[in-house]
C-alpha cells in the first residue's frame, strides 16, 4: 500500500481505471439476436471488447499501461527517452481514442452497458493522465521535451 500511495494521484487513478478496463474488456460489449431459425429458439450472440482491430489495440494499450504502472510501483527504473508524464499522457490519450473508435464501430450492433462502462473507464484513465501531466508541470513542460525541428537551409 505504501508504494501505491507513493504514486501521484493521477497515476493512482490511471492504475485503478486500467485494471477495471482490462476486466471490462472481457465482458460482452455487443449482444444481439442471431437471425433466422435461431430467433424462434431465442439464441443470441455476444462479443467482448477485444473484438475487432480497435478492441485489440485498446486491450494491448491497456496491458502496456498496466505494465508501465506496475514497473513504477515496483520502483524499477527503466530508462525511457521521454518523461513519465509524457508516457502517461500518450498512453492515456491513445486509450481514450481507441475506446471512442471501438464505441463508434459497435453503435449499430447493440452495444451493452459494458461498452459504455469501458468508455467511461477510458475517460477516467485520460483524466488520470491529465493529472499526471499537471503534477509534472503542465503542458508547457511536455512541450519543452519535444525537440524542435532543425531549420532547413536553402
Secondary structure as GFF3:
##gff-version 3
##sequence-region A 1 154
A	DSSP	alpha_helix	2	6	.	.	.	ID=ss1
A	DSSP	alpha_helix	9	25	.	.	.	ID=ss2
A	DSSP	beta_strand	28	33	.	.	.	ID=ss3
A	DSSP	alpha_helix	38	41	.	.	.	ID=ss4
A	DSSP	beta_strand	44	48	.	.	.	ID=ss5
A	DSSP	alpha_helix	52	73	.	.	.	ID=ss6
A	DSSP	alpha_helix	84	106	.	.	.	ID=ss7
A	DSSP	three_ten_helix	107	109	.	.	.	ID=ss8
A	DSSP	alpha_helix	113	135	.	.	.	ID=ss9
A	DSSP	alpha_helix	139	145	.	.	.	ID=ss10
###
